Amino acid sequence: MTKELTIWIVIGVYAVFMLAIGILYSRKGSDMAGFTVGGRSAGAWISALSYGTAYFSAVMFIGYSGGSGWSYGLWSVLVGIGNAVFGSLLAWLVLANRTRAVTRKFDIKSMPQLFQARFGSPAMGLFACVVIFVFLIPYSASVYKGLTSVCSVILGINEQVCMVIIAIASALLLVLGGYIATLKADFVQGFVMMIGVSALIVLVVLSPQVGGLSNGLGSMMAYMKSHEMAPLSGKSTLALVSTILMTSFGTWGLPQMVHKYYGIRDGKEVKRGTVISTVFALLVAGGGYFIGSFSHLFFGEAMPEGGKDFLVPIMLNTAGLPNLLIGVILVLLISASVSTLSSITLTACSTVSMDLVKPLAERAGKKKLADQDLTALTRLLCLVFVVLSYFIANYPTPILEMMSYSWGIISGSFLAPYLLCLYWKGINRTGAWAGMLGGFLTAFLPAALSGFTTPDGPLYACLAMVVSFV
């Protein structure tokens, strides 16, 4: 059996499974509560793995692990550790139970609803709604770019064809089943990711280019010392710290991540979910960055054609991995990416339908919009969002930069007011507006003035979050 046929069979089995889940749970998302928060009955395993699969996509495996490994060598593993400690463990400890309790008490289904209810400002809810929908699109597009780069290298298929396949897969899962379908799919995809990353670490370490763990670490240390990466220069250290902080604390203000806390069943499940989420992040993120840290052993000093986005795909293609494992790895990347795309799309589109279209329609028609109509509208918006993401993905911006603009603008706008309103009664409407606009402008203006080409996106993202708190 040829390499390509083996890989396509593995991908085909995965695709049939995802379609089956979407159809099976299509009736369980018939109303808006079921479609967006799944009836608030999710257990620890499902919630934690859904959080993890939304967190780590092909963007991390392809864009961030390869780019960070190329720039920082073995130091890049610190990004994965930071994601586990700050982006998973600390995030769940600080946010999960409080968010679950507040959103359940006031029947809140989105971040704009939380702001509107807490600060009594429909305008704030509208601003949040627009920022979420518009700036989640480039994040979604970066996921497309990450997955298409690896598929084009390993399978040799056209990038456009690959993007279309990914778009159809994520759209079907969402439009058919909504929140519950994505949770169930994420549960299975989470295990696929853990198994795939574990196998990938072992086989990359044993590849001829690395030559075993001790040899690989020794070779990389020697390379780093000869290329001023041990220790890192001041500028590289700042860039590394910015990447750690943005990819770890940035998730605290991302609505698609916060949304995972809404549907948790009770406080007991939150405690269990905290442990599961942390272990998952340590394995998947730590393993992903560990693999990328060996990129110079495969390429030396010569950047491959296509740039940093093609480092990891070419590593996988030249490491001498078995065909079946390559198929599993592709399914791992597709799983991670479809999970992230589904979370992003559901969050953006349910926000628009509930917090923008519904109030406007009811104000114009002076009657309440039926729940079934709202659900149907959200499904339609999911299709529109997928199409828009596809077009943005064709913009020639590297994955890492595209994602950093999205995270910086959204987290810069929402992290401080969201976190503070959960714990501090003293924050008022003026303070919340100042935080939102200050963070938004700090992240948006440098990116926009550069034509969305600045490589300092993570630094501006961190500044935006700090400015927002101040």
N, C-alpha and C positions, 0 to 999 in steps of 0.2 A: 504493500500500500504506500503510495507516495506521501511525501510530507504535507503537501497542500490538501490532499484528500483527507488525511487523518485530522488535520486541523479543522477543516470544514465540517466534518462529522461531529467533532466535539462541540463546535459552535452551534451546529444545527440542533443537537440534543438540548443545549442550554436554551436556545430560542423557543423550542417547543414547550419547554418547562415554563418559561416566563409567560408565554401566551396562555397556557393552561391556568396559571395563577390569576392572570387578569380576568379570564372568563369566569373562573370559579367564584371570585369575589366581586363580580360586577354588580350583583344585586345588593351587596352589603354597603355600597356607597350611594344608595339611591337618594338620601337626603343630605343636606349640607353638613350636618354634624358627623355623619358617617363618612362622608367624602373627605372631610378635612382633618378631623381629630379621631376618627375611628371609634366614636362612642366613649372615649376616655377609658379604655379597658385594657391597654397594652401592658404586658408583663415586663420583667427586667431584661430577659434575654432579647426579646424582640425590640424593645426600646433602645437598649445599649448597642446592639448590632446595627440597627437602623441609623443611630447617631454616627457610629463608626464608618459605615459604608457611605453615608452622606458626606462625611469629613474627608475621607481619603478616596480619591478617584485617580484616573489616569493622569490628571494634572500633577499629583504628588509623585506617582511612580515614574512618569516620563519627564515632565517639565522640571519639577523641583528637585527630585533626587539626582537627576543627571546634571542639571545646572549647578546645584550646590556642590555635588561631588567634584565637578570640574574646577570650581572656583576655590573650594576650601579643603579638598581632600578628605581625610578621615574626620576632620572637624565637623563635616556636614552631618554626622550621626547625631550631633547635639540637637539638631533641628527636630529629628524624630523623637528624641527623649523629651524635649520641651513640649512637643505636641501631646505626648502621653501624660506628662506631669501637670502642665498648665492648661492645655486645651481639652483634656478629658477629665483627669482626676479632680483638679481644682474647680473646673467649670461645673461638674456635677455636684460637688460639695456645696458650692456657693449658690448656684442658680436652679438646679433641678427641682428640689422639693418646694422652694418658695414660688417658682414659676407655676408649678403644677397646682399648688393651693390657690394662688391668686386667680389664675385663668379659669379654674373650675368654679370658684366662688362667684365670679362675675360673668360666667359663661362667655369667656373671651376666646376667640378662635384665631386671632392674628395679632401681630405686633402693633399695627395702626389702631386696632380696637383698644389695645391696652393703653396706648398713649392718649387716645380720645377720652377713654373712661377716667383715667387717672388725672388728667389735666383739664378736662372739660373743654377741649379744643377740637372741633371738627376740622379746622384748617391744619392742625398738626397731624391728624390722622390722614388727611389728604396728601400732605407733603410726604409723609412716610410711605404711603401707598405708591406714589409716583417714583420715589427714589428706589424702592424695592424692585418694582417691575422693570424700570429702565436699566438699573445697574446690576441686576442679576443676569441680564442677557449676556454681557461679556464674560461673566464667570461660566455660564453655560457654554458659551462658545469656546472657552479655553479647554473645557472637557472634551469637546469634539476634536480640537486640534491635537490634544494629547493622544487620544485613541487612534486617530487617523494616521499619525506618524508611525506608530508601531505596526498597524495593519498594512500600511503601504510597504514597509520594509520587509516584514516577515511573509506576508501573503502576496506581495507584489500587485495588489489591486489599486485601482485609481482612488485617490483621496476623496474625490467627490462621491464616488459610489459608496465608499466606507461611511461618509457622513450621512448619506441618505439612509443607509441600513440602521445606523445608530438612532437617527431621528425617528424612524418608524418603530423601532423596538421600544423606545422610551414613551412615545406617544400612545402606543397600543396599551402598554401596561397602565398608564395613567388614565387615559380616557375610559378604559373598560372598568378599572377597579378602584381608582382613587387611593386614599390613605391606607386602608387596610391591605389592599393588594400590594402596595409598595412596602409596607411593613413585613408582610409574609415573604415577599421576594427578598427583601434585605436580610431577613433571618437566614435564609439559605445561602444568599450571596456572601454573607459574613463568614460562614464556614468555608466557602470556596476560597475566599481571600486568605484566610488564615492557613489553610492547607497549601495553597499555591505559593504564598510568600515563603513559608517554611521550606518547601521543596526548592524554590528558586535560590534561597540563600545558600543551601547546601551545594547545589550544582554549579552556581557561579563561583563559589569558593574553590570547588574542585576542578574548575575549568583550566585548560592549559595556560591561559593568560594570567590567572591568579596563582595557580599552583599550590593550593592548600592555604589554610588560615595563617599559619605562622609565616610562610613565605610571602603571602600577599600583604600582610601587615608590615613585614620588614621592607618589602619593595616599595610600598607606598610611603613609609616613613623616610626612606632614602630619597625618594622623588621629592617629597615635601621639603626636606632640608635643603636640597639642591635648587629648589625653585621658590625660596622665601615664603613657604607656606607653614613652616614650623620654626618659630611662631609666625602667626599671621601678621601682616602689616596693620597699622591703625585703621586704614580705610576698609580693608577686608574684614577686620574684626567688627567694625561698626555695621557693615553690610550683613554679616552673619547674625549678629545680635538682633538687627532689625527684622531679618527673615524669621528668626525664632519667635520673636514677640508678635509679629504680624500673624504668622500661621498658627500661633497658640492662643493668644488673647483675642485675635481678630474674630475667632469663631463665637466668642461670647456675645457679639452684637449682630451676628448673621441670623436673620429670621428663620431660614430653613433649618438651622441647627437648634435654635431656641424652641422651634415648633415641636421638636421631638419630646420635650418635657410635658407638653400639653396633655398628651394622651396616656400618660403613665397611670396605672391603676391606683396605687397608694404609696405611702411613705416607705413601707417595707421593700417594695419593688424598686424604689429610688436607691436605697442602700445597696441592694444587690446589683443594680444596674451600674452604679459607680465603679464597683470592682471589675465587672465584666468589660465595661467601656475602656478602663485604663489598661487592662491586660491586652485587649484587642489593639489599642493604639500603640502600645509598646512593641508588639510583635509586627504589626503591619507597617506603621510609620518608621519605627526603628530599623526594621528589616529593609524597607524600601530605600532609606537613605544610606544604609550600610552597603547595599548593592551598588548604588550610585557612586559611593566614595572610591570605588576601584576603577573609575572610568579611565584614568590616565594609564593604567596597566594595559588597557585595550588599544588606546590611541596614541600614547606618548604625548607629545606636545601639539600634534596636528588635529585641529578641530575637524570632524567629519563634515562632508557636504550636507547642507541643510541646517547646520548650527546645533545648538545645545538640545533642541527638541528631538534630535535623532541620535543622541548619545546612547541612551538606554536601549532603544529598539535595535540598534546595530550590535550592541553588546549581547543582547539576547540571541540575535541571529547568528553570531559568530562564536558563541560560547560552547558549541557542540552539544546542545541539549537534545534529549530524545524528542521525536516528533510529537508523541502523546503529551509530554510535559509542555511543549510549546503551545499545543492546543489548550491545555489547562490554564497556562499563563495568560493566553489571549482571553479566555473566558473570565479569568480573574480580573483582567483590566476592563473587559466589557461590563462585568458585574459591578465593579466599583463605579464605573462611569455612568451606567444606566441608573444605578441607585442615586448617585449625586444629581444627575439630570432630573430624575423624577422628583426628588426633594425640592430642588430649585424651582422647577416648573410649577409644582403644586402650590408652593408658598407664594410665588409671584402672582399666579393666576387667581387663586382663591382670594388673595388680598384685593386684587382689582375688582372682582365680582362682588365681594361682600362690602368693601369699604369705599368703592368709588361708584360703580354702576348702580348698585342697589339704592343708595341714598338719592342719587340723581334721578333714577327712574321713579322712585316713590314720591319724590318732591314734584316731579313733572306730572305724574298720573294721579297723585294723591291717593294711592292705594298700595297696600303691602304687596311686595313681589313674592310670588309663591316659591317655596323652598325647592321644589322640583325644577322650576325655571332657572333658579340661581345655580343649581347643580349642573344643569345642561349648559348654561353660559360658561361656567368654570371649565367644563370639558372642552368647549369650543376654544376658549382662551388658551388652554394648554396646547392645542394644535397651532395656534397663532404664535405662541411663544417659541415653540420648537422650530418653526419656520424662520423666525427672526434670528434665533441663535445660529441656525445654519448659515445665514447670510453674513452675520458678524464673524463667524469662524473663518470666513474666507479673507478677512482683513489681515494683512501681513504683519501682525504683531506677535512676538514670541509668547509662548504659553505663560511663563512666569510673570511677565509684565502685565499681560491681559488680566490674569487673576488678581494680581496685587492692586490694580486700579479698582476692581470691583470690591474686593475685601476692604480696602482702605476707605473708599467713599461710604459704603454701607455701615461698616463697624464704626468709622469715625463719626457718623451721624447718630447712631443709635445706642452704642455700647453704654456710654455714661448715663443718659437719661433712663435707659431701661434698667440698668443695675441699681441706680440710686432710687428710682421710684419703687423698687421692690422692698427696700430696707429703710429708706429715710423719708419721713413725712414732711420734712422741711423743704424739699425741693418743690418749687412752684412753676407755674407755666412759663414765666419769663426766663428762669434758669434753664428749663428744658429746651426752650427755643434757642437760647444762646448756645447751649451745648450742641444741639443738632446742626445749626447753621455754621457755627465755628468749625466743627469737625468736618462737615461737608465741604466747605470752601478750602480748608487746609489740604484735603486730599484731592479735590477735584481740580482746582486752579492749576497746580503744577503739571498735572497730567494733561489737561486740556491745552495749556499754553505750549506744551512740547509736541502737540499733535498725537498724544498718547504713544509716545516713543521713549520717554525717559526711563532709564534702567533703575532709577531710585524709588520706584513705586513702594517697596516695603518700608523705606525710611519715612516717606510722606504718610503712609498708613499709620505708622506708630505715632508720628507727630499729631496726626488728626485725632487719634484716640486720647492722647494726653491733653490736647487743646480742648477737646469736648468736655473732659472732666473739670478742667480749670474754669 
